[in-house]
């Protein structure tokens, strides 16, 4: 594999299920990975993540708690689309709301940067440096049960971590089709 892939665990381990991304990349790092794949626990260091992406990655996989209204522990695989102009949208699952204020650029709070804010900052950094952002960005998210102060994942989110690891590994090395030609395990994608 000649492509550079960054799998970035993000979230705050002091806010319960918001630590899903951190716990998932910790578990993923115990597996052998193909050359060119980096697995990094960024935690709440969104600015650091944006700067690391300037190193030229083909694919970025953000692993994070992602509130989308499903049952706690539901996993999502979301293909992020490039959006021109200001970025607004859901936060990182911790209920922090839009990424920008009215008429402003991204809010740069290094400890509360949602994936949208990181990607907006990356866009600004690439424009200023001539670097190229990742060609593809995916979010491997998990529906949180609780993102209040406290250490440790809820039972449904903790139970989803092994499946999230499997999904990440499948992204790196998709399973071979079965004897009838049907695809192996299929990744669940969410619009």
N, C-alpha and C positions, 0 to 999 in steps of 0.2 A: 504494500500500500504506500503510494507516494504522497498521498494527501495528508495534510496536517489537520488533526481534529482536536478540539478542546472540549472536554466535558467539564463544566463548571458547576459545582455545588454551591448554591447560594441560599442564604437565610440566616436567621438569628436563633441559635440554640437555646437562648434564654426566653424564647416565646413559644414554648411547646412545639406544635406541629410545624411551625415555621422553620424548624431545624431539619425538615425532611431532606432537603437537598444536600446538606452537610452529611447527614447519616448515610444517604444513598451513595455518595461518592466515596465515603469511607469504606463501605462494603464493596463497592466496585473495584477499589484499588487493590483488593486482595486477589483479584483475578488476573491471569496473564492477558496482556493487551497487545494488539498489533503495533508494529513500529509506526511512529508518527502520531500516536494517540497520547494525549496528556489528560490526566484526571486531576483536578485541582479543587480543593476546598477554599472557596473565596469568602464564605460566610457573609459578613456584612460589608466587605471591602469592594463595593461596586466600582469605585474609581480605579482601583488596582486592576480589576477585570478589564475595564475599558482600555487601559493602557497596554495590558498584555495582549489584547486582540490586535494591536498594531504590529505584532510580530508576524502576521500573515498566516491566518488559519483558513482552510478551505471550508470547514464546517464548525459551527459552534452548537453545542447542546447544553442548554441551561436546565439544571435540575433544581426545582423549587416547589414550594407549596403554592398551589394555584386554585383559588376559590372560583368555581364556575357553577356552583349550585347542585352538584352531584352529592351522592352519599359519601361520607368521610371514608377515605382510603381509595376512592376511585382514581385511577390513573388516566392521564391524558397525554397524548403526543400531538403537539400543535406545531405546525410549520408556520413560523413567523414570516410575515410578508413585509417587504420594504414599504414604508409609508412616507411619501413626501410631506414636507412641511412639519408643523408642530406635532408632537406625539402626545396623544391623550389616551387614557385607557385605564384598565384596572391596575391596581398596585401589585405587590408581590404576594398577595394572599393574606397579608396582615391588616388589610383594611385601610391602607394609607391613601387611597383615592387617586385622583389624576396626578400625572407627573409634572404638570406645569401650572403656573399661575396664569391669570389673564394677561395676554400680551407679553409673556416672558418666555425665555428659553427654559431648558430643563432645570429643575431645582436640584442643585448639587449639594446634597446632604450625604456625605460619604457613608453614613450608617443606616440610611433609609432609602437606598436607591433601588427602585423596582427594575425588572428586566427592561421595560420600555425606556426608562431613564438611562440605563447603561447603554442601550443601543443608540439613543439620541446623542449621548455624549460621544460615543464612538464615531457616529456620523460627522460630528463637528471636528473631532480629532483627525479623522481621515481627510476631511476637506482642507484642514490646515497643514497637514504633513504630506499629503500625496499618497498615504498608505491606502490599502484596499481592505474593505471590511470582508468578513466571511461571506462566501458565496451563498451559503445556506445556514439558516439559524432555526433550530428546533427547541421547543420547550418540552421537557419531560416533567410533567407536573402531577401533583397529588392533591386531591381535595382534603383540606384540613378539617379536623373536628374542633380544635381549640388553638388559638394563637394568643392566649393570654400569658402573662408572666408565669414561668415555670420551666423546669428542665425536664426533658423527656418527651417522647412522642406518645400520642394516644394509641390505644390498642389497634384501631383499624389502620392508622397510618403506619405504625410499626410493622404490621402484617403486610403492608403493600411494598415495603422496601425490597424484599427479595425479588418480587415480580418486576419492580422498577429496574433492578440490576439486570435481570434477564432481558428486559426491553432495550436497555442501553447496549448490552452485548450483542443483541440481534441487529441493532443499528450498525454496529461495527463489522459484523460478520453474519449476514442474514442466513437463516437455516436453509439447507438444500431442500428442493422439492421432494415429495414422497414418490413412491414407485409409480403412482398413477399420474404424476406430473403436477399434482396440486402443490401449491406453495406450502412450505413448512409452517411453523407457527407464524401467524400473521400479527403484525403490529397493529394495535388499536389506535386509530387516528381520530382526533376530535376536531371539528370545524372551528 
